Amino acid sequence: MKLLSSCILFLTTGLLFSQTQQQLDSLERQIPKKSGKEKVQLLNDLTYYYFRSDAKKAIGFGSKSLQLAKTLNDDVVLANTYNDYSMPFLTTGNFQKSVELNYKALEIRTRLKDTSGMISSYAKLGNGYYELGRYKKAQQSYNQAIYYAKILGDENTLLQIYQNSANVLESGGFIKEALKMQLDVHEIAVRTDNKLVQISNYGNLGSCYQKLNQFQKAREMYLKAVPIAKETNQPEQLAMVYQGLGVVERAAGNTDLGLNYYLQALRLYKKLHSKTGEGIIAVNIGNSFADLKQPDSAAFYLNYGLKLVKETKSYKQILNAYRGLSELELNRKNYQKAAEYLVLQNKYQDSVTLFQGNELIADVFGKYELEKNQRALAESEAKNAKNQLYQAIWIGISATLFLLFVVVFLFFRHKRKIAKEELIRTKQEEHYLREKQLNEQKLSISRELHDNVGSQITYLISSIDNLSYFDEANKGLNSKLHDLSDFGRNTMQELRSTIWAMNSEDGSIETLLTRVESLRTKIPLPIEIHNKLRADYPLKSTELLNLYRIIQESIQNTLKYAEATTIRISLEENANRISVTISDNGQGIQSENSSGNGLQNMRYRCEQIGGEFQLKTSKNDGTAISCTFGI
């Protein structure tokens, strides 16, 4: 569940958590003493104060307030009532109900030209559509809220809406673009000391870094949000922060620690009566138990979470629950049950696709109706102009023809722009799907290598080690066995490196250097690393793999042949090209070794990423190998 700043986008002002229970009890006792607008306002205030801490109670107050507001014949009061009444439904996960109520508020506020109220309604509509997985509708609503917030010059509101727009980008797979927007929000939130925005922003930054596999940065972001959420008494935000930490630790391989964070989040969601948060976190806990090979606990939490997300009608989360259950039963070798869950998973996937298709049809129809109204308006204006300018008919005709030309020109230019944007969007979606399928295939292959080939090599090494104890006196045999054992361990290390490369998605210079650092402890020579590039400089997965293999092969050649005392690795940029150089101070490459398989492999790997391979060697200056490729 994203750290969507829905809880701080409710733009009607009020001291949400500043009211003590004693003060709230005092307000409740005043209900029988009030009537008319005063009673509606009091019930709305109680709905607002309780919508997170006790959503069911808030819904009760909101229902009573709406019944009374409908009898008052006051549109402002009615719009505010719809607005406040929608809040607890976001907490309980009834997102469709929240959308319906906010649409009613928006219709009234648009008619009244209440700009501030329209911002609030559009923002909450965006939140509801986001949680329903209707990202196109969510972005359209946020764009409208941004438009009116700019008119009012409301910077705090813009910060909150920009965060949610970035979340939509992230959900569409545009992680780097979302990260850039979140970093801009972070700079402003810190400068203005906006604590509420800082909490959700740290969480959103953590989510972006986690999806970029930068787990340490993600962990730092979430941990920075914890004390602020506690200080400002934001339990729902704190629960989402713990949930984010759970996701990071599980993705980093620390499943036990991730499970602990998930359980802390679950306790908070239960206190808040948040079915949405409780359902999503239960599915995460179930998947964590599955990772820990505890199938009974995994099945309990997955089914528990599935029940809750079905109640909130969140198709995306229902898909996640069925996916977890199908994988669990597959691991249990209960293939019939796994197939049943897979069928249900595909059923909901089809429902989501159909739902989004219907939305697109409705959007096209809406554009058609808009164009029809525009044409009718243009014809009416032309007729009025003709009647008013009857004495100057030739001027009127010329003006009408010119106007018609402009309208036609703008109409067709607009259509071309829409078609071009649709083509770009389609290509981006196809690219994302191809990348996703490729990553899934790579993950499947790496699992097979780890589980099958890896276990066989481990068994082989263990068997060779055991053979050396049968005839300890035979030193020649034991020496050969020792060499075989070392070879097996080196092979196992190479296999692990291959699995790492296959599992890696696009990364950065930091990812490459982190992997190179692991080589320091395995060789007897010191390695000097001189990096003149940014740590977050992006690298594709193929670039990561091939550069790492070139560095690894070059170090092995130095150890075997160079008789060097130090190794130097340099990374720098020149004229939009990246250069990676590995050099030593050894005796250089002898002529008989200058065309070996190692050098040929390095050259091939460099050319595979569109690079230029260079070798410089001399007896006095040692050897320098470099690969230079375009950005």
KEPALO-845279 format. One record per residue (C-alpha): residue in one letter; y, z, x. Coordinates in steps of 0.05 Angstrom, whole numbers, padded with zeros to 5 digits, always signed. Layout:
// KEPALO-845279
AYZX...
//
This chain:
// KEPALO-845279
M+00000+00000+00000K+00066-00022+00030L+00122+00025+00043L+00163-00012-00009S+00228+00024-00019S+00220+00024-00095C+00230+00098-00097I+00300+00091-00068L+00319+00027-00104F+00333+00061-00169L+00407+00051-00165T+00430+00097-00220T+00456+00156-00182G+00429+00227-00187L+00403+00284-00145L+00330+00268-00151F+00301+00325-00111S+00359+00372-00110Q+00340+00403-00177T+00298+00466-00172Q+00244+00479-00223Q+00287+00535-00251Q+00344+00486-00263L+00297+00436-00295D+00269+00490-00342S+00341+00507-00361L+00355+00434-00378E+00292+00430-00421R+00314+00491-00461Q+00379+00454-00478I+00343+00396-00513P+00342+00427-00584K+00417+00443-00577K+00437+00370-00563S+00442+00310-00609G+00462+00237-00606K+00485+00208-00540E+00485+00276-00506K+00411+00286-00523V+00393+00217-00498Q+00429+00229-00432L+00394+00296-00423L+00325+00265-00437N+00341+00208-00389D+00361+00258-00335L+00295+00295-00344T+00257+00229-00341Y+00293+00213-00276Y+00282+00282-00245Y+00207+00284-00262F+00187+00211-00251R+00155+00226-00183S+00136+00299-00186D+00105+00296-00256A+00101+00224-00281K+00065+00242-00346K+00118+00291-00365A+00172+00240-00348I+00139+00189-00393G+00141+00239-00450F+00216+00251-00442G+00229+00176-00434S+00191+00159-00498K+00231+00209-00539S+00296+00185-00509L+00281+00111-00525Q+00265+00127-00598L+00331+00163-00606A+00372+00111-00566K+00349+00055-00612T+00382+00090-00671L+00451+00099-00637N+00475+00026-00637D+00501+00034-00566D+00478-00021-00517V+00500+00016-00454V+00460+00078-00473L+00399+00035-00492A+00401-00004-00427N+00404+00061-00386T+00346+00089-00426Y+00302+00027-00412N+00322+00034-00338D+00302+00108-00331Y+00240+00101-00375S+00212+00046-00328M+00211+00093-00267P+00149+00136-00282F+00108+00074-00297L+00118+00051-00225T+00093+00119-00203T+00030+00116-00247G+00016+00044-00229N+00030+00011-00297F+00072-00043-00264Q+00069-00091-00322K+00100-00039-00368S+00155-00026-00316V+00170-00101-00313E+00175-00106-00389L+00223-00047-00395N+00268-00072-00339Y+00272-00141-00371K+00298-00109-00434A+00350-00070-00394L+00369-00134-00356E+00381-00174-00420I+00430-00121-00446R+00465-00112-00379T+00473-00188-00369R+00504-00194-00438L+00552-00136-00422K+00566-00166-00352D+00547-00098-00321T+00540-00122-00249S+00518-00054-00220G+00466-00046-00274M+00441-00118-00263I+00430-00102-00190S+00387-00042-00209S+00346-00082-00260Y+00334-00142-00214A+00314-00096-00157K+00264-00058-00199L+00237-00123-00228G+00225-00145-00156N+00187-00080-00142G+00143-00089-00203Y+00126-00161-00188Y+00112-00144-00115E+00061-00091-00135L+00029-00141-00183G+00021-00191-00126R+00070-00241-00157Y+00110-00251-00093K+00148-00313-00114K+00175-00276-00176A+00190-00215-00133Q+00230-00256-00083Q+00270-00290-00138S+00288-00222-00168Y+00308-00194-00100N+00352-00256-00087Q+00390-00243-00152A+00399-00170-00134I+00424-00190-00064Y+00473-00239-00095Y+00506-00188-00140A+00503-00132-00088K+00543-00177-00040I+00595-00187-00094L+00603-00111-00100G+00600-00101-00024D+00545-00048-00033E+00515-00043+00038N+00465+00012+00023T+00435-00027-00035L+00432-00090+00008L+00393-00052+00061Q+00341-00030+00011I+00333-00099-00020Y+00330-00133+00048Q+00272-00087+00065N+00234-00108+00003S+00248-00182+00018A+00219-00171+00087N+00157-00140+00055V+00148-00204+00014L+00152-00244+00078E+00100-00199+00110S+00053-00206+00050G+00058-00282+00058G+00036-00277+00131F+00105-00287+00164I+00099-00223+00205K+00147-00240+00261E+00201-00262+00212A+00191-00198+00172L+00195-00156+00236K+00261-00187+00256M+00291-00171+00187Q+00265-00099+00190L+00295-00089+00260D+00363-00112+00233V+00357-00062+00176H+00337-00007+00225E+00399-00017+00267I+00445-00010+00207A+00406+00049+00177V+00411+00089+00242R+00484+00072+00251T+00501+00095+00180D+00452+00155+00184N+00417+00133+00120K+00356+00178+00120L+00321+00149+00059V+00325+00078+00085Q+00302+00102+00154I+00237+00131+00126S+00215+00068+00091N+00241+00024+00148Y+00200+00061+00201G+00139+00052+00157N+00153-00022+00148L+00163-00031+00223G+00097+00005+00235S+00062-00042+00187C+00090-00104+00222Y+00071-00078+00292Q+00001-00060+00266K-00010-00131+00241L+00013-00157+00309N-00040-00111+00341Q+00014-00071+00377F-00018-00005+00357Q+00022+00042+00402K+00088+00016+00375A+00062+00020+00304R+00040+00092+00315E+00108+00111+00343M+00145+00082+00283Y+00103+00120+00232L+00107+00186+00271K+00183+00180+00272A+00183+00176+00196V+00143+00241+00186P+00197+00293+00203I+00251+00255+00164A+00207+00251+00102K+00193+00326+00107E+00266+00343+00120T+00290+00303+00060N+00232+00327+00015Q+00203+00258+00000P+00129+00271-00014E+00112+00201-00038Q+00143+00170+00024L+00106+00221+00068A+00040+00202+00034M+00053+00128+00049V+00069+00145+00121Y+00003+00183+00129Q-00031+00123+00097G+00002+00076+00147L-00021+00120+00205G-00092+00117+00177V-00089+00041+00176V-00064+00039+00249E-00116+00087+00276R-00173+00053+00240A-00150-00016+00266A-00145+00014+00336G-00217+00039+00332N-00199+00113+00321T-00234+00116+00253D-00242+00192+00252L-00168+00203+00264G-00150+00149+00213L-00195+00183+00161N-00159+00249+00172Y-00092+00215+00157Y-00121+00182+00095L-00144+00249+00068Q-00075+00279+00078A-00045+00221+00039L-00096+00229-00017R-00078+00303-00027L-00004+00284-00034Y-00018+00227-00083K-00060+00273-00127K-00003+00323-00130L+00044+00267-00150H-00004+00240-00203S+00003+00172-00171K-00057+00131-00193T-00033+00072-00152G-00030+00110-00086E-00093+00150-00103G-00133+00087-00119I-00112+00048-00057I-00123+00107-00010A-00192+00120-00040V-00212+00048-00023N-00187+00058+00048I-00226+00123+00055G-00289+00088+00029N-00282+00033+00081S-00271+00085+00135F-00336+00121+00117A-00371+00053+00118D-00345+00043+00190L-00373+00112+00207K-00442+00092+00179Q-00438+00143+00122P-00457+00097+00064D-00463+00150+00009S-00392+00176+00021A-00367+00104+00027A-00398+00085-00040F-00368+00146-00075Y-00296+00133-00052L-00300+00057-00062N-00323+00065-00134Y-00272+00121-00146G-00216+00077-00119L-00241+00016-00158K-00237+00056-00224L-00164+00075-00210V-00140+00006-00188K-00172-00025-00249E-00131+00022-00292T-00067-00001-00256K-00089-00074-00263S-00074-00088-00190Y-00116-00151-00177K-00103-00149-00102Q-00130-00078-00095I-00189-00093-00142L-00207-00150-00094N-00204-00102-00035A-00250-00053-00070Y-00302-00105-00089R-00299-00134-00019G-00314-00065+00011L-00371-00052-00038S-00403-00120-00024E-00401-00109+00051L-00428-00038+00043E-00488-00062+00002L-00500-00119+00051N-00505-00069+00108R-00553-00028+00065K-00594-00092+00058N-00586-00086-00018Y-00574-00161-00024Q-00577-00165-00100K-00524-00112-00109A-00481-00144-00054A-00486-00211-00089E-00464-00179-00155Y-00402-00149-00123L-00387-00215-00089V-00389-00251-00156L-00340-00199-00185Q-00296-00207-00124N-00294-00283-00134K-00280-00273-00208Y-00218-00232-00193Q-00198-00281-00139D-00200-00337-00191S-00159-00294-00238V-00105-00285-00186T-00104-00360-00171L-00099-00377-00245F-00045-00325-00256Q-00003-00353-00200G-00015-00424-00226N+00010-00405-00295E+00071-00374-00263L+00086-00439-00227I+00080-00479-00292A+00127-00431-00327D+00176-00439-00269V+00175-00515-00275F+00185-00511-00350G+00244-00465-00341K+00276-00515-00293Y+00266-00570-00345E+00300-00529-00399L+00358-00514-00352E+00368-00588-00336K+00364-00605-00410N+00419-00555-00427Q+00461-00580-00369R+00456-00652-00395A+00474-00629-00465L+00534-00592-00437A+00556-00653-00396E+00552-00698-00458S+00593-00648-00499E+00646-00644-00445A+00649-00720-00441K+00658-00725-00517N+00714-00673-00517A+00747-00707-00458K+00746-00774-00496N+00779-00743-00558Q+00832-00707-00517L+00848-00766-00472Y+00844-00821-00525Q+00912-00849-00504A+00889-00857-00432I+00820-00886-00446W+00812-00925-00381I+00827-00864-00340G+00777-00824-00382I+00722-00876-00373S+00733-00878-00298A+00731-00802-00294T+00667-00800-00336L+00633-00853-00293F+00652-00815-00230L+00627-00750-00259L+00562-00783-00280F+00553-00811-00210V+00564-00743-00179V+00516-00709-00227V+00462-00761-00214F+00472-00757-00139L+00468-00681-00139F+00409-00682-00186F+00367-00728-00141R+00389-00693-00078H+00367-00627-00109K+00300-00657-00128R+00290-00683-00056K+00307-00614-00029I+00257-00580-00076A+00203-00630-00057K+00216-00620+00017E+00215-00544+00010E+00150-00548-00030L+00118-00592+00024I+00139-00543+00079R+00113-00484+00038T+00046-00520+00025K+00037-00535+00100Q+00053-00463+00117E+00001-00438+00067E-00051-00488+00093H-00037-00465+00165Y-00044-00393+00145L-00111-00406+00110R-00138-00445+00170E-00117-00389+00218K-00149-00337+00172Q-00215-00376+00168L-00215-00386+00244N-00204-00312+00257E-00260-00294+00209Q-00307-00341+00246K-00286-00313+00313L-00297-00242+00288S-00367-00260+00262I-00387-00292+00328S-00360-00234+00369R-00400-00185+00326E-00464-00226+00338L-00450-00226+00413H-00438-00151+00413D-00496-00131+00368N-00550-00179+00393V-00534-00205+00463G-00499-00141+00484S-00556-00096+00463Q-00607-00141+00499I-00567-00139+00564T-00562-00063+00558Y-00637-00058+00549L-00648-00104+00609I-00603-00061+00654S-00638+00003+00631S-00707-00028+00644I-00687-00051+00714D-00660+00018+00731N-00726+00050+00707L-00767+00003+00751S-00734+00029+00813Y-00766+00098+00802F-00838+00070+00802D-00839+00054+00877E-00782+00091+00911A-00812+00079+00979N-00806+00004+00973K-00734-00003+00997G-00734-00079+00995L-00756-00081+00923N-00707-00026+00904S-00650-00064+00937K-00667-00127+00896L-00671-00085+00833H-00604-00052+00849D-00573-00121+00857L-00602-00144+00791S-00576-00082+00757D-00506-00093+00785F-00509-00166+00763G-00529-00144+00693R-00471-00095+00689N-00422-00149+00712T-00450-00196+00660M-00440-00141+00607Q-00368-00132+00630E-00356-00207+00624L-00387-00207+00554R-00340-00151+00533S-00280-00190+00560T-00303-00251+00520I-00310-00209+00457W-00240-00180+00469A-00211-00250+00476M-00245-00275+00413N-00221-00215+00372S-00149-00223+00398E-00100-00257+00352D-00033-00282+00378G-00005-00229+00424S+00047-00220+00478I+00059-00211+00552E+00047-00137+00541T-00023-00152+00513L-00040-00194+00575L-00014-00142+00624T-00051-00086+00588R-00116-00124+00599V-00099-00139+00672E-00085-00064+00683S-00158-00050+00666L-00178-00089+00728R-00142-00041+00776T-00197+00011+00773K-00252-00040+00785I-00229-00070+00851P-00217-00039+00920L-00150-00073+00933P-00081-00053+00905I-00051-00100+00853E+00025-00110+00850I+00051-00135+00783H+00121-00165+00781N+00140-00184+00710K+00208-00216+00696L+00191-00232+00623R+00202-00190+00560A+00142-00147+00543D+00141-00174+00471Y+00145-00247+00495P+00095-00282+00447L+00031-00314+00471K-00021-00352+00431S-00093-00327+00431T-00116-00388+00473E-00060-00374+00524L-00081-00300+00528L-00154-00318+00541N-00143-00373+00593L-00088-00336+00632Y-00132-00274+00635R-00192-00315+00661I-00148-00349+00714I-00123-00282+00739Q-00194-00253+00738E-00225-00312+00776S-00169-00312+00827I-00179-00237+00842Q-00254-00248+00850N-00241-00305+00900T-00194-00261+00939L-00246-00205+00943K-00302-00253+00964Y-00267-00297+01016A-00195-00278+01034E-00203-00211+01072A-00136-00192+01042T-00104-00123+01037T-00062-00134+00974I-00058-00178+00912R+00007-00196+00877I+00015-00222+00805S+00082-00251+00785L+00107-00274+00716E+00173-00309+00707E+00210-00362+00665N+00247-00423+00691A+00275-00481+00650N+00237-00462+00587R+00171-00458+00625I+00128-00396+00640S+00098-00389+00709V+00040-00341+00725T+00025-00335+00800I-00031-00296+00835S-00024-00290+00910D-00055-00251+00969N-00041-00240+01043G-00110-00261+01066Q-00136-00316+01112G-00129-00372+01061I-00182-00417+01031Q-00228-00453+01081S-00238-00527+01071E-00311-00518+01049N-00287-00473+00991S-00228-00515+00969S-00266-00554+00916G-00311-00499+00888N-00329-00487+00815G-00281-00427+00811L-00220-00468+00829Q-00242-00525+00783N-00251-00475+00726M-00181-00446+00737R-00151-00516+00738Y-00187-00534+00673R-00164-00470+00638C-00091-00481+00659E-00093-00553+00634Q-00125-00530+00569I-00060-00495+00550G-00018-00554+00571G-00002-00525+00639E+00005-00550+00711F-00042-00519+00762Q-00020-00510+00835L-00057-00484+00897K-00021-00465+00962T-00061-00437+01020S-00053-00427+01095K-00088-00386+01148N-00027-00343+01162D+00005-00337+01093G-00056-00328+01048T-00067-00362+00981A-00023-00371+00920I-00050-00398+00854S-00001-00413+00797C-00004-00440+00725T+00061-00464+00694F+00064-00482+00621G+00116-00498+00568I+00143-00448+00517
//
